[in-house]
Amino acid sequence: MSTLDAVLDKANELSFQEREMLLEILRNRQIEERRDEIAKNARQAKEDFHSGKLTSHSDVDVMLRDLQSE
């Protein structure tokens, strides 16, 4: 039996209210993990920008570059 199957079997032993609470906890943890990932990516992008690895471009510059590559 896989670990996921074992967890699901254990979850089914919980009451309805406990399963609802478990779902809410898992959902909140997923949201928090995604927020952490976004923050990490933002910090890395900021660091890359300040170190010169990234440069800023206006919307027009990006659109012109895209048109030239077609």
N, C-alpha and C positions, 0 to 999 in steps of 0.2 A: 504494500500500500504506500502510495506517495505521501510526502509530507502534507501537500495541499489536501489530499483526501482525508488525512487524519485530522487536519484542522477543521475541515468542513463537517466531519462527523462530530467533533467536539462542539462546534458551534450549534449544530442541530440539537444538542442536549440542553442548550440554554432556553430560557423562557422567551416568549415573544418580545417582551420589553428588553431583556438582556441582549437579544439579537439586534434590536433597533439601536440600542446604545453602542453595541459593537460596530455596527455599520457607520454610525455617526463618528465614532472615534477613528475608524479606519479612513473615512472620507476626510476628516480634519487633518490627519497625519499625511495623507496624500497631498492635500492642499499646501500644508506647511513645507513638505519636501520640495514641491514644485517652486514655491516662493524662494526657498533657499537656493535652488538651482538657478533661478532667474537672477537673484542677487549676486551669486557667484559669477555668472556670465557678464552681468553689468560691471562688476568690479574689474574683471579681466579686460573687457572692452575699454573701460576708462584707462586702465593701466597701459594697454596697447596704444591707445590714442596719445597719451602723454609721453610715451617713449618713442613715438614717431612711427610705430608699426601700422597705424591707421591714420588716414587723413580725412578731413571733412570735405564734402562737396555740396554745392547747392542742388536743388531739385532740377534746375535747368541743365546743369552740367551732367547729371546722371541721365537725363532724358536725351540729351545730345549724344552722349557716349553710346547709349543703347541704339539710337537711330543710325549712328555711324557703323555699328557692328552688324547691322542687318544687310 
